[in-house]
Amino acid sequence: MSAAIALQQAGLSVLLLEGKDSIGGGMRSAALTLPGFTHDICSAIHPMTVLSPFFSTLPLEQHGLEYIYPDIAAAHPFDDGSAAALHHNIMATAASLDKDKLAYLQLVETLVNDWPEIGADILGPLHIPNHPLLMARFGLHALQPADWLVKKFKTEKAKGLWAGMTAHAIQPLSNTASSAIGLVLMAAAHLRGWPVPKGGAIAIGNALASYFISLGGKIETNFYVHALDQLPSAHAVLFDVTPKQLLQIAGHKFSSLYKWQLQRYRYGMGVFKVDWALDAPIPFTANECRQAGTVHIGNTFAEIAANEQLTSNGGHPEKPFVLLAQQSLFDASRSPAGKHTAWAYCHTPNGSKKDMTTAIENQIERFAPGFRNIILAKHTMDTTQIEAYNPNYIGGDINGGIIDIRQLFTRPVLRRSPYTSSARGIYICSSSTPPGGGVHGMCGYHAAQKVLQQVFSLHKN
């Protein structure tokens, strides 16, 4: 969507092809459980959407998009009934961490202050940054394994909060650069917040589509592309697919080296997801969790780190790390009056078919006794079902490929332009390119800039 908009804004004629019967990709919502209950099928909470340098320039509110900001961005409960909380206000967050107040500010405050200068560089391909010293300061922390950087904290409260943030990286917390995503997510909370789109994630997709059409763009749905010869004549084609599908569609056009590089692309852990229709709000013991849009469930840093490592090694933890969202607490349009929804997933080995429903519900019950008593209905998706829903989620990998140090900036391959293939006019603009997964539109935006530079500057001459 962002690639299409950027190209259309440049005055080109753009056709957007969607394989499903509606646009949205990972930004779709549906009544998965019972009538009147709206569930987000994939993405749910959207800190990167409001932080996106490109989306921030678009008049999406004029096309029906409205954000709702939970009282607390994210909460992290512990077995003793307490919880850490990520507030919008950085001082409130730091103060809540007691002995780790100064350590938190030293870690996050600089990034918050530097973001206006380096945010666009962080959310882009590898290149010489506009502010190299500021980027180097960010990289000093971001490139560290999360289990190294956690040593800055003394309390289990701060360490647990850090674990929940860095576990969004969907890789072992011992991996180099596993701190990067955690740092950006914490800074995002203090810069713009972690909002919920009113009416569901589909509201973002609908607003983008509406704006694109208002510019003169065209959308055709139910058009699943299996081969290049299905496509109309065009100066450039941008594929929002991962390397696996790109090889299937256009592999015969690529050089041997480029094909070899794509074939070596690595996918990461998958996810198992559950949606619930509930008779009441989740009865979390900790008050902070009852005010948060997102709840990270996993207890201590040590427990989360061990279970993420086990999952990466191919195991299925009895107590997995669970990411939970409770949008209906803040968006009444998601459920009938007095009722609620909940959305959660845990990480699994790539391609796993194991049903993790019981393990996930046990984890929620652990910090919210009585949770099972309020369940009215549920809907589950294992990794194979998630991939069937969205073919970009290979083996349930929602990041479009593991974002470890080997693929942080060299996704999908090591090239001067990661968006440019070896075949003239064929580009890739998915989350398998920098900066990776998340609803921020920057992969498509950067790919579009390469198309404008490489194809249409020559074409206009």
C-alpha positions as CSV (number, residue, x, y, z in Angstrom):
1,M,0.0,0.0,0.0
2,S,2.8,2.5,0.9
3,A,4.7,1.7,-2.3
4,A,1.6,2.2,-4.4
5,I,0.8,5.5,-2.7
6,A,4.3,6.8,-3.0
7,L,4.4,6.0,-6.7
8,Q,0.9,7.4,-7.3
9,Q,1.9,10.6,-5.5
10,A,4.8,10.9,-8.0
11,G,2.3,11.2,-10.8
12,L,2.6,7.6,-12.1
13,S,-0.3,5.3,-13.0
14,V,-0.4,2.5,-10.4
15,L,-2.3,-0.7,-10.4
16,L,-2.4,-2.6,-7.0
17,L,-3.2,-6.3,-7.2
18,E,-4.5,-8.1,-4.2
19,G,-4.8,-11.9,-4.0
20,K,-7.6,-11.9,-1.4
21,D,-11.1,-10.6,-1.8
22,S,-10.3,-7.5,0.3
23,I,-7.2,-5.3,0.8
24,G,-5.3,-5.2,4.1
25,G,-2.9,-8.1,4.4
26,G,-1.9,-8.2,8.0
27,M,-4.3,-5.3,8.7
28,R,-7.6,-7.2,8.6
29,S,-10.4,-7.6,11.1
30,A,-13.3,-10.0,11.2
31,A,-16.0,-11.6,13.5
32,L,-13.8,-14.7,14.1
33,T,-15.8,-15.9,17.2
34,L,-19.3,-14.6,17.6
35,P,-21.5,-12.0,15.8
36,G,-20.8,-8.5,17.1
37,F,-17.2,-9.3,18.2
38,T,-14.5,-7.8,16.0
39,H,-11.1,-9.4,16.1
40,D,-7.9,-8.3,14.5
41,I,-6.7,-11.3,12.5
42,C,-3.0,-10.3,12.5
43,S,-1.7,-6.9,13.7
44,A,-3.5,-5.4,16.7
45,I,-1.5,-2.6,18.4
46,H,0.2,-0.1,16.2
47,P,3.1,1.9,17.7
48,M,5.1,1.9,14.5
49,T,2.1,3.1,12.4
50,V,2.0,6.4,14.2
51,L,5.8,6.6,14.4
52,S,6.3,6.0,10.7
53,P,8.0,8.9,8.9
54,F,5.9,8.1,5.7
55,F,2.5,7.4,7.2
56,S,2.9,10.6,9.3
57,T,2.8,12.6,6.0
58,L,-0.5,11.1,4.8
59,P,-4.0,12.5,5.6
60,L,-5.3,9.2,6.8
61,E,-7.6,10.8,9.4
62,Q,-9.5,12.4,6.4
63,H,-10.1,8.9,5.2
64,G,-11.7,7.5,8.3
65,L,-8.7,6.5,10.5
66,E,-9.0,7.3,14.2
67,Y,-6.6,6.1,16.8
68,I,-7.4,5.4,20.5
69,Y,-4.7,5.5,23.1
70,P,-4.8,3.1,26.0
71,D,-4.1,4.5,29.5
72,I,-1.0,2.4,29.7
73,A,0.9,1.3,26.5
74,A,2.0,-2.1,27.9
75,A,2.0,-3.9,31.2
76,H,4.1,-6.8,32.4
77,P,2.7,-8.9,35.4
78,F,4.7,-11.0,37.8
79,D,3.8,-13.9,40.0
80,D,3.7,-11.8,43.2
81,G,0.8,-9.8,41.8
82,S,2.7,-6.7,40.9
83,A,3.4,-5.4,37.3
84,A,5.7,-3.1,35.4
85,A,4.1,-0.6,33.2
86,L,5.2,1.3,30.0
87,H,3.5,4.7,30.3
88,H,3.4,7.3,27.6
89,N,5.3,9.6,30.0
90,I,8.9,8.6,30.2
91,M,9.3,10.0,33.7
92,A,6.3,8.1,35.0
93,T,7.7,4.9,33.5
94,A,11.1,5.5,35.0
95,A,9.7,6.4,38.5
96,S,7.7,3.2,38.6
97,L,10.9,1.2,38.3
98,D,12.2,2.4,41.6
99,K,16.0,1.6,41.9
100,D,16.2,1.4,38.1
101,K,14.8,4.9,37.4
102,L,18.1,6.3,36.4
103,A,19.2,3.2,34.4
104,Y,15.9,3.4,32.4
105,L,16.3,7.1,31.6
106,Q,19.9,6.6,30.5
107,L,18.9,3.8,28.2
108,V,15.8,5.3,26.6
109,E,15.7,9.0,27.0
110,T,18.6,9.7,24.6
111,L,16.9,7.7,21.9
112,V,13.6,9.6,22.5
113,N,15.5,12.9,22.2
114,D,17.5,11.8,19.1
115,W,14.6,10.2,17.3
116,P,13.7,13.3,15.1
117,E,17.2,13.1,13.7
118,I,17.7,9.4,13.4
119,G,14.3,7.8,13.2
120,A,14.2,7.8,9.4
121,D,17.7,6.2,9.3
122,I,16.7,3.5,11.8
123,L,13.6,2.6,9.7
124,G,15.6,2.4,6.4
125,P,18.2,0.3,4.6
126,L,21.9,0.3,5.5
127,H,23.4,3.6,4.3
128,I,25.5,6.5,5.6
129,P,23.3,8.2,8.1
130,N,22.5,11.8,8.2
131,H,23.7,12.0,11.8
132,P,26.4,9.3,12.2
133,L,27.4,10.1,15.7
134,L,23.8,9.9,16.9
135,M,23.3,6.6,15.0
136,A,26.5,5.3,16.5
137,R,25.1,6.1,20.0
138,F,21.9,4.2,19.2
139,G,23.9,1.3,17.7
140,L,26.0,1.0,20.8
141,H,23.0,-0.3,22.6
142,A,20.9,-1.7,19.8
143,L,23.5,-4.1,18.6
144,Q,23.9,-5.7,22.0
145,P,22.1,-9.0,22.8
146,A,19.2,-8.3,25.1
147,D,20.6,-10.5,27.8
148,W,23.7,-8.3,27.9
149,L,21.9,-5.0,28.0
150,V,19.6,-6.3,30.8
151,K,22.6,-6.1,33.1
152,K,22.0,-2.4,33.3
153,F,19.0,-3.1,35.5
154,K,19.0,-4.2,39.1
155,T,15.3,-5.0,39.7
156,E,13.3,-8.0,38.4
157,K,10.6,-5.4,37.5
158,A,12.8,-3.5,35.1
159,K,14.4,-6.7,33.7
160,G,11.0,-8.2,33.1
161,L,9.7,-5.1,31.3
162,W,12.8,-5.3,29.1
163,A,12.3,-9.0,28.4
164,G,8.8,-8.3,27.1
165,M,9.9,-5.5,24.8
166,T,12.8,-7.4,23.3
167,A,10.8,-10.6,22.8
168,H,9.0,-8.8,20.0
169,A,12.2,-9.5,18.0
170,I,11.0,-13.2,17.8
171,Q,14.5,-14.6,18.4
172,P,16.6,-15.7,21.3
173,L,17.4,-12.8,23.7
174,S,21.0,-13.9,23.5
175,N,21.2,-13.0,19.8
176,T,23.3,-10.0,18.7
177,A,21.1,-6.9,18.0
178,S,18.1,-8.5,19.8
179,S,18.0,-5.2,21.8
180,A,17.1,-3.1,18.8
181,I,13.4,-3.7,18.6
182,G,12.9,-3.4,22.3
183,L,14.6,0.0,22.4
184,V,12.5,1.3,19.4
185,L,9.2,0.0,21.0
186,M,9.9,1.7,24.3
187,A,10.9,4.9,22.6
188,A,7.7,4.7,20.5
189,A,5.6,4.6,23.6
190,H,7.1,7.9,24.9
191,L,7.1,9.5,21.5
192,R,3.7,8.7,20.1
193,G,2.1,5.9,22.2
194,W,0.9,2.4,21.3
195,P,-2.5,3.1,19.8
196,V,-5.5,1.0,18.7
197,P,-7.2,1.9,15.4
198,K,-10.9,2.4,16.1
199,G,-13.0,-0.4,14.6
200,G,-10.1,-2.7,14.0
201,A,-6.8,-2.9,12.2
202,I,-8.7,-3.0,9.0
203,A,-9.4,0.7,9.5
204,I,-5.7,1.4,8.6
205,G,-5.9,-0.7,5.4
206,N,-9.2,1.0,4.4
207,A,-7.8,4.5,5.0
208,L,-4.7,3.7,2.9
209,A,-6.8,2.3,0.1
210,S,-9.2,5.2,0.2
211,Y,-6.3,7.7,0.0
212,F,-4.6,5.7,-2.8
213,I,-7.9,5.7,-4.8
214,S,-8.4,9.4,-4.2
215,L,-5.0,10.0,-5.9
216,G,-6.2,8.1,-9.0
217,G,-4.8,4.7,-8.1
218,K,-6.6,1.5,-9.0
219,I,-7.1,-1.7,-6.9
220,E,-8.1,-5.1,-8.2
221,T,-8.8,-7.8,-5.7
222,N,-9.1,-11.6,-6.1
223,F,-6.0,-11.5,-8.4
224,Y,-3.4,-13.9,-7.0
225,V,-0.2,-13.7,-8.9
226,H,1.5,-17.1,-9.6
227,A,3.6,-16.0,-12.6
228,L,4.9,-12.9,-14.4
229,D,2.8,-13.6,-17.5
230,Q,-0.3,-12.9,-15.5
231,L,0.7,-9.2,-15.2
232,P,-0.1,-6.4,-17.6
233,S,2.7,-4.5,-19.3
234,A,4.5,-2.1,-16.8
235,H,7.7,-0.2,-16.5
236,A,8.2,-1.6,-13.0
237,V,6.6,-4.3,-10.8
238,L,6.9,-4.3,-7.0
239,F,6.3,-7.6,-5.2
240,D,5.0,-7.6,-1.6
241,V,6.1,-11.2,-1.1
242,T,9.0,-13.0,0.6
243,P,11.9,-14.6,-1.2
244,K,10.2,-18.0,-1.4
245,Q,7.3,-16.6,-3.5
246,L,9.5,-14.2,-5.5
247,L,11.5,-17.2,-6.7
248,Q,8.4,-19.1,-7.7
249,I,7.0,-16.1,-9.6
250,A,10.0,-14.6,-11.2
251,G,13.0,-16.9,-10.5
252,H,13.6,-17.6,-14.2
253,K,14.3,-13.9,-14.7
254,F,17.0,-13.7,-12.1
255,S,20.8,-14.2,-12.2
256,S,22.2,-17.3,-10.8
257,L,23.9,-15.4,-7.9
258,Y,20.6,-13.6,-7.0
259,K,18.7,-16.8,-7.0
260,W,21.3,-18.5,-4.8
261,Q,21.1,-15.6,-2.4
262,L,17.3,-15.7,-2.2
263,Q,17.4,-19.5,-1.7
264,R,19.6,-19.0,1.4
265,Y,17.1,-16.6,3.0
266,R,16.2,-17.7,6.5
267,Y,12.8,-17.6,8.2
268,G,12.3,-17.4,11.9
269,M,10.0,-18.7,14.6
270,G,6.2,-18.9,13.9
271,V,3.3,-18.0,16.1
272,F,0.2,-19.7,17.4
273,K,-2.7,-17.2,17.8
274,V,-5.9,-17.3,19.8
275,D,-8.9,-14.8,19.8
276,W,-11.6,-14.8,22.5
277,A,-15.0,-13.4,22.9
278,L,-15.4,-12.7,26.6
279,D,-18.2,-12.1,29.0
280,A,-16.2,-9.5,31.0
281,P,-12.8,-7.8,31.0
282,I,-9.8,-10.0,31.8
283,P,-9.6,-10.2,35.6
284,F,-5.8,-9.4,35.9
285,T,-4.6,-9.3,39.5
286,A,-2.3,-6.3,38.8
287,N,-4.2,-3.0,38.3
288,E,-1.7,-1.9,35.6
289,C,-2.7,-4.8,33.4
290,R,-6.4,-3.8,33.5
291,Q,-5.4,-0.4,32.1
292,A,-3.1,-1.6,29.4
293,G,-3.7,-2.1,25.7
294,T,-0.9,-4.7,25.6
295,V,0.1,-7.2,28.2
296,H,3.4,-9.1,28.0
297,I,2.9,-12.4,29.9
298,G,6.0,-14.4,30.9
299,N,7.1,-13.3,34.4
300,T,10.8,-12.8,34.8
301,F,13.6,-12.1,32.3
302,A,15.2,-15.4,33.0
303,E,11.9,-17.3,32.4
304,I,11.2,-15.5,29.1
305,A,14.7,-15.8,27.8
306,A,14.8,-19.6,28.6
307,N,11.4,-20.2,26.9
308,E,12.3,-18.1,23.8
309,Q,15.6,-20.1,23.4
310,L,13.7,-23.4,23.8
311,T,11.3,-22.3,21.1
312,S,14.1,-21.3,18.8
313,N,15.6,-24.7,19.3
314,G,12.4,-26.4,18.2
315,G,10.7,-27.0,21.5
316,H,7.3,-26.0,22.9
317,P,7.5,-24.4,26.3
318,E,4.8,-25.2,28.9
319,K,4.9,-21.6,29.9
320,P,5.4,-19.7,26.7
321,F,5.9,-15.9,26.4
322,V,2.4,-14.5,25.4
323,L,1.7,-11.2,23.8
324,L,-1.9,-10.2,24.6
325,A,-4.0,-7.3,23.4
326,Q,-7.3,-6.2,24.9
327,Q,-8.6,-3.6,22.4
328,S,-12.2,-3.6,23.5
329,L,-11.3,-2.0,26.9
330,F,-10.7,1.2,24.9
331,D,-12.7,0.7,21.7
332,A,-16.3,-0.1,22.5
333,S,-17.0,-0.8,18.8
334,R,-15.2,-4.1,19.1
335,S,-17.8,-6.0,21.1
336,P,-21.4,-5.9,22.3
337,A,-22.2,-3.8,25.3
338,G,-20.7,-5.3,28.5
339,K,-18.7,-7.9,26.5
340,H,-15.1,-7.9,25.5
341,T,-12.5,-9.4,23.1
342,A,-8.9,-10.5,23.7
343,W,-6.1,-11.3,21.2
344,A,-3.0,-13.2,21.9
345,Y,-0.2,-15.3,20.5
346,C,2.9,-17.1,21.5
347,H,6.0,-18.1,19.5
348,T,6.4,-21.6,18.2
349,P,8.9,-23.4,16.0
350,N,8.5,-22.5,12.4
351,G,5.8,-24.7,10.8
352,S,4.6,-26.1,14.1
353,K,1.1,-27.7,14.2
354,K,1.0,-28.1,17.9
355,D,-2.1,-26.6,19.6
356,M,-0.9,-24.1,22.1
357,T,-4.3,-23.0,23.3
358,T,-4.1,-24.6,26.7
359,A,-0.5,-23.3,27.3
360,I,-1.6,-19.8,26.4
361,E,-4.7,-19.9,28.6
362,N,-2.8,-21.3,31.5
363,Q,-0.4,-18.4,31.3
364,I,-3.2,-15.8,31.2
365,E,-5.0,-17.6,34.1
366,R,-1.7,-17.5,36.0
367,F,-1.9,-13.7,36.2
368,A,-5.7,-13.3,35.8
369,P,-7.4,-16.0,38.0
370,G,-10.9,-16.7,36.6
371,F,-10.0,-15.9,33.0
372,R,-11.4,-19.2,31.7
373,N,-14.7,-18.6,33.4
374,I,-15.4,-15.6,31.2
375,I,-14.7,-17.2,27.8
376,L,-17.7,-17.3,25.5
377,A,-16.0,-18.5,22.4
378,K,-12.5,-18.8,20.9
379,H,-10.8,-19.0,17.5
380,T,-7.3,-20.4,17.0
381,M,-4.7,-20.4,14.2
382,D,-1.6,-22.5,14.1
383,T,1.4,-21.7,11.9
384,T,0.1,-23.5,8.8
385,Q,-3.3,-21.8,9.1
386,I,-1.6,-18.4,9.5
387,E,0.5,-19.0,6.4
388,A,-2.6,-20.2,4.5
389,Y,-4.3,-16.9,5.5
390,N,-1.3,-14.8,4.5
391,P,1.3,-16.6,2.3
392,N,4.0,-14.1,3.4
393,Y,3.9,-15.7,6.9
394,I,6.1,-18.6,5.9
395,G,5.8,-21.3,8.6
396,G,4.0,-18.7,10.7
397,D,6.8,-16.2,10.6
398,I,5.1,-12.9,10.9
399,N,8.3,-10.9,10.4
400,G,8.9,-12.0,6.8
401,G,12.1,-13.7,7.9
402,I,14.2,-13.7,11.0
403,I,15.6,-10.2,11.9
404,D,18.9,-11.3,13.4
405,I,22.2,-9.6,12.8
406,R,22.7,-11.6,9.6
407,Q,19.5,-10.3,8.1
408,L,19.0,-7.0,10.0
409,F,20.2,-4.9,7.1
410,T,20.9,-7.5,4.5
411,R,17.4,-8.7,3.9
412,P,16.6,-10.3,1.6
413,V,20.2,-10.3,0.2
414,L,23.4,-8.3,0.5
415,R,23.0,-5.7,-2.2
416,R,23.6,-2.0,-2.5
417,S,19.8,-1.7,-2.9
418,P,18.0,-4.5,-1.1
419,Y,14.7,-3.6,-2.9
420,T,16.2,-4.1,-6.4
421,S,16.4,-7.6,-7.9
422,S,18.8,-8.7,-10.6
423,A,16.1,-8.3,-13.2
424,R,15.4,-4.9,-14.6
425,G,12.0,-3.5,-13.5
426,I,11.4,-6.2,-10.8
427,Y,11.5,-5.1,-7.2
428,I,10.6,-6.5,-3.7
429,C,8.9,-4.3,-1.2
430,S,7.8,-6.7,1.6
431,S,8.8,-7.0,5.2
432,S,11.6,-9.2,3.9
433,T,13.4,-5.9,3.1
434,P,14.6,-3.3,5.6
435,P,13.4,-2.3,8.1
436,G,11.5,-5.6,8.4
437,G,8.2,-6.5,10.0
438,G,5.7,-4.0,11.5
439,V,2.9,-1.8,10.2
440,H,5.1,1.2,9.3
441,G,5.0,1.2,5.5
442,M,8.7,2.0,5.2
443,C,9.6,-1.1,3.2
444,G,7.2,-0.1,0.5
445,Y,8.2,3.6,0.7
446,H,11.9,2.9,0.2
447,A,11.3,0.4,-2.6
448,A,9.2,3.0,-4.3
449,Q,12.0,5.6,-4.0
450,K,14.3,3.1,-5.8
451,V,11.8,2.6,-8.6
452,L,11.5,6.4,-9.1
453,Q,15.2,6.8,-9.1
454,Q,16.3,3.8,-11.2
455,V,13.4,3.4,-13.6
456,F,11.5,6.7,-14.1
457,S,14.4,9.1,-14.0
458,L,15.7,7.2,-17.0
459,H,12.3,6.9,-18.5
460,K,11.7,10.6,-18.3
461,N,15.0,11.3,-20.0
